[in-house]
């Protein structure tokens, strides 16, 4: 491949999470997301279907995706080394820091259900309706709450196409995870001279219903999509 500076990507991503907790989005729902506005960028929340996705707002230090394969080894006497390496597992993680300290974001990092956040009437005082986030400890055997995750960031400029509409085109890359679970420890600081932020690490799991088109028919964790759009 020839050297091409247009393939260098710089810039932070925009993070969305599935609005429905404990729900893996279907391919139809995902297609509906991208059909909201095929001309504009999905980094703009106005172009992403708000009935399916929640925009988490500002993030800090971008988003990091970690792919950790686990390989087994077969040692043999004659080589005094490994003769065969085989894949026996893998782990996929997504890490970011949510900078907007809303209760909606707090619910996400705690891995809570949508029903844990609700408005409570307080008619006995002048405060009116209170917004309550219940920190639910769950019960024995409680399963982590799953949400689909969507990360939209800048793409390689080589993916832009010639266009005379609105002055040209842009490129972006979409990272889609079918099942994201917040199951790492969370530390929330309330400090004198620092913003209160919510660091979150999502474990990504393979889909329950979507498989690869290859003959292996392995379940998919998600997709990475490059697209161009009118600017």
C-alpha positions as CSV (number, residue, x, y, z in Angstrom):
1,X,0.0,0.0,0.0
2,X,1.4,3.4,-0.9
3,X,2.0,6.0,1.8
4,X,-1.0,8.2,2.2
5,X,-1.4,10.8,4.9
6,X,-5.1,10.8,4.3
7,X,-5.3,7.5,6.1
8,X,-4.2,9.0,9.4
9,X,-7.1,9.5,11.7
10,X,-7.1,12.2,14.5
11,X,-10.0,13.2,16.7
12,X,-12.3,12.0,19.5
13,X,-15.4,9.9,19.1
14,X,-19.1,10.5,20.0
15,X,-20.6,7.9,22.2
16,X,-24.1,6.6,22.2
17,X,-25.7,3.8,24.3
18,X,-28.8,1.8,23.7
19,X,-31.7,3.5,25.4
20,X,-33.3,0.2,26.4
21,X,-31.5,-1.6,29.1
22,X,-31.2,-5.4,29.0
23,X,-31.8,-5.3,25.3
24,X,-29.6,-6.2,22.3
25,X,-30.6,-4.3,19.3
26,X,-31.5,-6.1,16.1
27,X,-30.1,-5.5,12.7
28,X,-33.3,-3.7,11.8
29,X,-33.1,-1.3,14.7
30,X,-29.5,-0.6,13.8
31,X,-30.4,0.0,10.2
32,X,-33.1,2.4,11.4
33,X,-30.4,4.3,13.3
34,X,-28.3,4.9,10.2
35,X,-31.4,5.8,8.1
36,X,-32.2,8.8,10.3
37,X,-30.2,11.1,8.1
38,X,-28.0,9.5,5.4
39,X,-26.6,12.9,4.3
40,X,-25.2,14.2,7.6
41,X,-22.6,13.0,10.2
42,X,-23.7,10.7,13.0
43,X,-21.4,12.6,15.3
44,X,-24.3,15.0,15.5
45,X,-26.9,13.6,17.9
46,X,-29.7,15.2,15.8
47,X,-28.9,12.7,13.0
48,X,-29.1,9.6,15.2
49,X,-32.5,8.1,16.2
50,X,-33.1,9.3,19.7
51,X,-35.8,6.7,20.4
52,X,-33.1,4.0,20.2
53,X,-29.9,5.7,21.4
54,X,-28.8,7.9,24.2
55,X,-26.1,10.5,23.6
56,X,-23.8,10.5,26.7
57,X,-22.5,14.0,26.0
58,X,-18.9,15.1,26.5
59,X,-16.2,12.5,27.0
60,X,-12.6,12.9,28.2
61,X,-9.5,11.3,26.6
62,X,-11.6,9.7,23.8
63,X,-12.5,6.0,23.7
64,X,-10.1,3.1,23.8
65,X,-11.0,-0.4,22.4
66,X,-9.0,-3.3,23.7
67,X,-8.9,-6.6,22.0
68,X,-7.2,-9.3,24.1
69,X,-6.8,-12.8,22.6
70,X,-6.0,-15.8,24.7
71,X,-3.9,-18.4,23.1
72,X,-3.0,-21.9,24.2
73,X,0.3,-23.6,23.5
74,X,1.4,-27.2,22.8
75,X,5.0,-27.9,23.8
76,X,7.0,-30.8,22.4
77,X,10.1,-32.5,23.6
78,X,12.0,-32.4,20.3
79,X,11.7,-28.7,19.8
80,X,12.2,-27.6,23.4
81,X,9.6,-25.0,22.5
82,X,6.0,-24.5,21.3
83,X,5.0,-26.5,18.2
84,X,1.5,-25.2,18.0
85,X,-0.4,-22.2,19.1
86,X,-4.2,-22.1,19.1
87,X,-6.8,-19.6,20.0
88,X,-8.9,-20.5,23.1
89,X,-10.6,-17.3,24.0
90,X,-10.7,-13.6,23.7
91,X,-11.9,-10.4,25.5
92,X,-13.1,-7.1,24.0
93,X,-13.3,-4.0,26.2
94,X,-14.3,-0.4,25.5
95,X,-13.1,2.4,27.9
96,X,-13.9,6.0,28.2
97,X,-14.7,8.8,30.7
98,X,-18.1,10.5,30.8
99,X,-17.5,14.1,31.6
100,X,-21.1,15.2,32.0
101,X,-22.1,14.2,35.5
102,X,-25.8,13.6,34.9
103,X,-27.8,10.9,36.7
104,X,-28.4,9.3,33.3
105,X,-24.6,8.8,32.9
106,X,-24.3,7.7,36.5
107,X,-26.9,5.0,35.8
108,X,-24.9,3.8,32.8
109,X,-21.6,3.4,34.7
110,X,-23.3,1.6,37.5
111,X,-24.8,-0.8,35.1
112,X,-28.3,0.0,36.3
113,X,-31.6,-0.6,34.6
114,X,-33.7,2.2,33.2
115,X,-36.3,1.6,35.9
116,X,-33.7,2.6,38.6
117,X,-33.9,6.2,37.5
118,X,-37.2,7.8,38.0
119,X,-39.0,11.0,39.0
120,X,-40.6,11.0,42.4
121,X,-43.2,13.5,43.5
122,X,-42.4,15.4,46.7
123,X,-45.6,17.4,47.1
124,X,-45.0,17.8,50.8
125,X,-42.2,20.4,50.1
126,X,-41.5,23.2,47.7
127,X,-39.1,21.0,45.8
128,X,-41.8,19.5,43.7
129,X,-40.6,16.5,41.6
130,X,-37.3,14.9,42.5
131,X,-35.0,12.9,40.2
132,X,-34.0,9.8,42.0
133,X,-31.3,7.3,41.0
134,X,-31.7,4.1,43.1
135,X,-28.4,2.3,43.6
136,X,-29.8,-1.3,43.2
137,X,-27.6,-3.9,44.7
138,X,-29.4,-6.7,42.9
139,X,-29.7,-10.2,44.2
140,X,-27.9,-13.5,44.1
141,X,-27.4,-14.5,40.4
142,X,-28.2,-10.9,39.2
143,X,-27.0,-10.6,35.6
144,X,-25.3,-7.4,34.5
145,X,-27.4,-5.0,32.4
146,X,-26.6,-5.1,28.7
147,X,-26.8,-2.1,26.3
148,X,-25.8,-1.8,22.7
149,X,-23.0,0.7,22.1
150,X,-22.3,3.1,19.2
151,X,-19.1,5.1,18.8
152,X,-18.8,7.5,15.9
153,X,-15.4,9.1,15.2
154,X,-13.5,10.6,12.3
155,X,-12.6,8.3,9.4
156,X,-9.8,8.3,6.9
157,X,-10.1,11.0,4.3
158,X,-9.4,8.5,1.6
159,X,-13.0,7.3,2.1
160,X,-14.6,10.6,1.0
161,X,-16.2,10.7,-2.4
162,X,-16.4,13.5,-5.0
163,X,-19.5,15.5,-4.5
164,X,-20.9,19.0,-5.4
165,X,-23.5,19.0,-2.6
166,X,-23.0,21.6,0.2
167,X,-19.3,22.1,-0.6
168,X,-18.0,18.5,-0.4
169,X,-18.0,15.4,1.9
170,X,-16.5,14.2,5.1
171,X,-15.6,10.7,6.4
172,X,-16.3,9.0,9.6
173,X,-15.8,5.6,11.2
174,X,-18.5,3.8,13.2
175,X,-17.8,1.3,15.9
176,X,-20.8,-0.8,16.9
177,X,-21.0,-3.3,19.8
178,X,-24.1,-5.5,20.1
179,X,-23.8,-6.2,23.8
180,X,-21.9,-3.9,26.2
181,X,-21.8,-4.4,30.0
182,X,-20.5,-2.1,32.6
183,X,-19.0,-4.5,35.1
184,X,-15.7,-2.9,36.2
185,X,-15.2,-1.0,39.4
186,X,-16.2,2.7,39.2
187,X,-14.6,5.6,41.2
188,X,-16.4,8.9,41.4
189,X,-14.4,11.8,42.7
190,X,-16.0,14.9,44.3
191,X,-13.1,17.3,44.6
192,X,-12.4,21.0,45.2
193,X,-10.6,21.8,41.9
194,X,-11.5,18.9,39.6
195,X,-14.6,18.1,37.6
196,X,-16.7,15.1,38.7
197,X,-16.4,12.5,35.9
198,X,-17.5,9.0,35.4
199,X,-14.8,6.6,34.1
200,X,-16.4,3.5,32.6
201,X,-15.2,0.2,31.2
202,X,-17.5,-1.9,29.1
203,X,-17.1,-5.6,28.5
204,X,-18.3,-6.4,25.0
205,X,-19.9,-9.8,24.4
206,X,-20.7,-11.6,21.2
207,X,-24.2,-11.2,19.8
208,X,-27.0,-13.7,20.6
209,X,-28.4,-13.6,17.1
210,X,-25.9,-12.0,14.6
211,X,-23.3,-14.3,13.0
212,X,-20.5,-13.7,10.5
213,X,-21.1,-14.3,6.9
214,X,-18.0,-16.5,6.7
215,X,-18.3,-20.3,6.8
216,X,-17.2,-20.3,10.4
217,X,-20.6,-18.7,11.4
218,X,-19.0,-17.2,14.5
219,X,-21.1,-14.8,16.5
220,X,-20.2,-11.2,16.0
221,X,-19.2,-8.7,18.7
222,X,-20.0,-5.8,16.4
223,X,-19.0,-4.0,13.3
224,X,-16.6,-1.2,12.1
225,X,-18.1,0.8,9.3
226,X,-16.5,3.6,7.2
227,X,-18.8,6.0,5.5
228,X,-18.8,9.3,3.8
229,X,-21.4,12.0,4.3
230,X,-22.3,15.4,3.0
231,X,-21.0,18.4,4.9
